[in-house]
Amino acid sequence: MKQVFVSLFALIMISWTCGKDEFISARNESCEIVVITQQGLGCDLWGIKVDGRIYPAFNLPDQYKKEGTTACVEYVLYEDMRNCPAPCCGGIWANIKSIQ
């Protein structure tokens, strides 16, 4: 009987953690209203402001590079592993998948 409870508990934990990963990736890939900004980035970088945090993005289209513009953006956050003087690289960046 003890093995049944342990197996059931393990199965519940595995299914819960798998479902949690799907929720996180779905949230990152859904269209979200963001503000386009260059403030605080330096190095002539442009980025997106999400929930008060600014993430630089290399692939932001030129037609959206206007301070304070809002857009619906599909993006994925990633850790930039390049080694150069901050804030020109390193840290968490946004990869723009689509923008409207």
Backbone bond lengths (Angstrom), bond angles and torsions (degrees), N, CA, C in turn:
res aa  C-N    CA-C-N  psi(-1)  N-CA   C-N-CA  omega(-1)  CA-C   N-CA-C  phi
1 M - - - 1.440 - - 1.531 111.02 -
2 K 1.330 115.27 -37.42 1.461 120.04 179.38 1.528 110.68 -62.78
3 Q 1.344 116.94 -38.81 1.464 121.08 179.31 1.528 111.08 -64.89
4 V 1.309 118.67 -34.70 1.453 122.75 179.32 1.531 109.45 -64.94
5 F 1.331 117.00 -45.59 1.464 120.29 179.14 1.527 111.87 -65.02
6 V 1.317 117.02 -41.50 1.463 120.74 178.82 1.530 110.15 -64.57
7 S 1.316 117.16 -43.77 1.466 121.02 178.32 1.522 111.60 -63.92
8 L 1.310 117.28 -42.75 1.464 121.96 178.58 1.530 110.31 -63.61
9 F 1.324 117.00 -43.87 1.462 120.95 178.16 1.530 110.93 -61.69
10 A 1.321 117.69 -43.87 1.471 121.63 178.55 1.529 110.62 -62.82
11 L 1.302 118.00 -42.11 1.461 121.88 179.16 1.528 111.12 -63.64
12 I 1.327 116.98 -41.56 1.468 120.66 178.11 1.522 110.31 -64.47
13 M 1.310 118.24 -43.87 1.468 121.70 -179.37 1.529 111.08 -64.24
14 I 1.316 117.34 -41.76 1.468 120.55 179.64 1.526 110.26 -64.80
15 S 1.310 117.99 -45.44 1.475 119.87 -179.29 1.529 110.88 -67.80
16 W 1.329 118.79 -33.99 1.466 121.36 178.77 1.519 110.77 -67.64
17 T 1.328 118.62 -43.85 1.462 120.37 -179.21 1.518 111.36 -69.85
18 C 1.312 118.99 -35.54 1.463 120.69 176.73 1.522 110.20 -65.28
19 G 1.300 118.29 -43.16 1.457 121.83 178.16 1.517 111.76 -64.15
20 K 1.328 117.64 -34.61 1.462 121.47 179.33 1.523 110.31 -65.59
21 D 1.336 118.90 -42.06 1.464 122.22 178.33 1.522 111.17 -62.27
22 E 1.328 117.49 -40.00 1.456 120.50 179.20 1.514 110.76 -64.23
23 F 1.334 117.68 -38.35 1.462 121.03 179.17 1.525 110.70 -65.18
24 I 1.326 117.95 -43.28 1.464 121.52 -179.22 1.519 110.53 -63.54
25 S 1.326 118.88 -47.63 1.459 119.88 -178.52 1.526 110.83 -68.33
26 A 1.323 119.02 -33.91 1.463 120.64 177.69 1.523 109.94 -66.46
27 R 1.310 118.32 -36.68 1.460 121.15 -179.92 1.520 109.66 -66.99
28 N 1.314 117.85 -41.35 1.460 121.02 -178.71 1.520 112.25 -69.06
29 E 1.327 118.16 -24.01 1.457 120.69 -175.75 1.520 113.15 -101.27
30 S 1.325 118.97 2.85 1.455 119.73 178.76 1.518 109.62 -91.38
31 C 1.320 115.26 154.23 1.452 121.28 -179.63 1.527 109.15 -66.87
32 E 1.324 115.97 131.56 1.464 121.65 -177.97 1.527 108.98 -136.08
33 I 1.322 116.55 139.02 1.464 121.04 177.88 1.526 108.60 -74.10
34 V 1.336 116.32 122.92 1.460 122.74 -179.83 1.526 109.15 -130.53
35 V 1.321 116.38 166.71 1.456 122.64 176.48 1.526 107.60 -107.79
36 I 1.334 116.79 131.04 1.456 122.52 176.75 1.528 107.69 -82.78
37 T 1.321 117.25 131.77 1.457 119.84 -176.58 1.521 111.78 -149.60
38 Q 1.322 113.89 159.89 1.455 121.76 173.88 1.530 109.31 -123.12
39 Q 1.314 116.74 -4.45 1.461 121.62 -177.17 1.516 111.58 -67.52
40 G 1.323 115.32 132.41 1.451 121.43 175.24 1.512 115.73 77.68
41 L 1.334 118.45 4.36 1.456 119.75 -176.80 1.531 112.87 -96.78
42 G 1.318 118.22 -38.55 1.455 120.35 -177.64 1.515 111.50 70.54
43 C 1.320 116.31 177.65 1.471 123.25 176.16 1.529 112.60 56.68
44 D 1.318 119.21 24.92 1.467 123.82 -177.72 1.522 112.50 56.26
45 L 1.314 117.11 31.00 1.464 121.88 179.56 1.523 110.52 -88.36
46 W 1.314 115.46 151.05 1.456 123.65 172.41 1.513 107.86 -116.87
47 G 1.320 116.52 153.07 1.448 119.52 179.52 1.506 111.70 -156.23
48 I 1.334 114.51 -169.41 1.448 121.56 179.88 1.519 109.27 -120.12
49 K 1.336 115.28 145.11 1.456 121.45 177.64 1.515 107.99 -105.82
50 V 1.334 115.79 118.99 1.459 122.30 -177.54 1.525 107.99 -126.93
51 D 1.310 116.96 121.01 1.470 122.12 178.49 1.531 112.02 50.88
52 G 1.322 116.87 40.74 1.452 121.61 177.40 1.517 115.63 84.00
53 R 1.321 118.36 -6.24 1.468 122.38 178.64 1.519 109.41 -105.70
54 I 1.322 116.59 143.29 1.458 121.88 -178.95 1.526 109.02 -108.57
55 Y 1.335 115.14 128.70 1.457 121.92 178.62 1.530 109.03 -119.43
56 P 1.331 118.50 121.76 1.462 119.74 177.11 1.530 110.66 -66.75
57 A 1.333 115.89 153.34 1.468 121.15 179.53 1.527 109.06 -143.70
58 F 1.338 117.03 124.46 1.460 121.27 178.04 1.521 112.41 -73.83
59 N 1.319 117.28 -31.40 1.457 120.20 -171.05 1.526 113.56 -101.83
60 L 1.321 117.27 33.14 1.458 121.15 175.02 1.528 108.54 -79.62
61 P 1.352 118.93 121.91 1.468 121.17 -178.06 1.528 111.71 -60.80
62 D 1.333 115.87 144.82 1.470 121.69 -176.85 1.525 113.09 -57.88
63 Q 1.336 118.59 -36.14 1.460 120.00 -176.79 1.528 112.12 -66.00
64 Y 1.332 119.26 -14.59 1.464 122.37 178.32 1.523 112.23 -99.29
65 K 1.302 118.58 -2.30 1.464 121.67 -176.87 1.527 110.84 -81.83
66 K 1.327 114.29 70.62 1.460 122.98 175.58 1.514 106.85 -133.80
67 E 1.319 116.52 124.09 1.463 121.91 -176.29 1.526 111.44 -54.48
68 G 1.349 115.75 128.49 1.457 121.49 175.69 1.506 115.82 85.39
69 T 1.335 118.21 -1.89 1.460 121.73 178.14 1.526 109.15 -65.23
70 T 1.319 117.41 139.01 1.464 120.79 173.13 1.514 108.68 -103.96
71 A 1.314 115.53 147.36 1.458 121.16 -179.75 1.521 109.01 -152.42
72 C 1.313 115.26 156.65 1.458 121.14 173.99 1.528 106.95 -93.02
73 V 1.323 116.27 116.03 1.466 121.38 -170.08 1.520 110.43 -123.79
74 E 1.323 115.26 135.42 1.466 121.31 167.03 1.514 105.54 -98.77
75 Y 1.325 117.02 125.18 1.455 120.72 -175.85 1.523 110.29 -146.59
76 V 1.325 114.40 163.70 1.452 122.45 173.45 1.522 106.71 -131.38
77 L 1.315 117.13 131.28 1.457 121.24 176.36 1.524 109.34 -84.37
78 Y 1.343 115.95 141.80 1.458 120.25 178.52 1.520 109.78 -145.49
79 E 1.314 115.86 158.78 1.462 122.48 178.70 1.523 108.76 -88.50
80 D 1.335 116.16 119.73 1.463 121.32 178.76 1.523 108.07 -83.07
81 M 1.311 116.69 117.29 1.466 121.91 -174.05 1.528 113.45 -95.87
82 R 1.358 117.72 3.91 1.464 119.00 -179.88 1.518 110.31 -66.80
83 N 1.319 115.48 151.55 1.451 121.26 -179.22 1.522 109.13 -110.80
84 C 1.319 116.82 102.82 1.456 121.87 175.49 1.525 107.61 -154.27
85 P 1.332 117.91 172.14 1.468 119.25 -177.16 1.534 112.05 -60.43
86 A 1.323 115.85 132.22 1.467 120.64 176.51 1.511 108.54 -67.25
87 P 1.287 121.24 148.66 1.461 129.24 3.28 1.519 112.62 -96.72
88 C 1.340 117.90 19.36 1.466 120.85 -175.05 1.523 112.81 -69.39
89 C 1.284 118.42 -21.43 1.461 121.94 174.16 1.521 108.47 -161.15
90 G 1.306 115.26 175.82 1.455 120.52 -175.18 1.519 110.18 85.77
91 G 1.303 116.57 161.24 1.464 121.55 179.70 1.512 112.43 84.81
92 I 1.312 116.44 -163.59 1.473 121.69 -177.04 1.528 108.98 -96.69
93 W 1.321 115.70 128.13 1.463 123.84 -179.12 1.515 109.21 -119.87
94 A 1.323 115.57 164.65 1.474 122.29 177.26 1.519 109.01 -108.99
95 N 1.306 116.22 131.18 1.459 122.34 171.81 1.526 106.46 -100.83
96 I 1.338 116.40 111.46 1.460 121.58 -178.16 1.523 108.98 -77.20
97 K 1.337 116.66 119.05 1.454 121.26 177.61 1.518 111.52 -88.79
98 S 1.346 116.27 -43.12 1.459 121.31 174.98 1.515 108.32 -155.35
99 I 1.342 114.70 156.40 1.448 119.34 -177.63 1.527 108.39 -145.44
100 Q 1.335 115.72 140.22 1.468 121.17 -179.35 1.511 108.85 -130.04
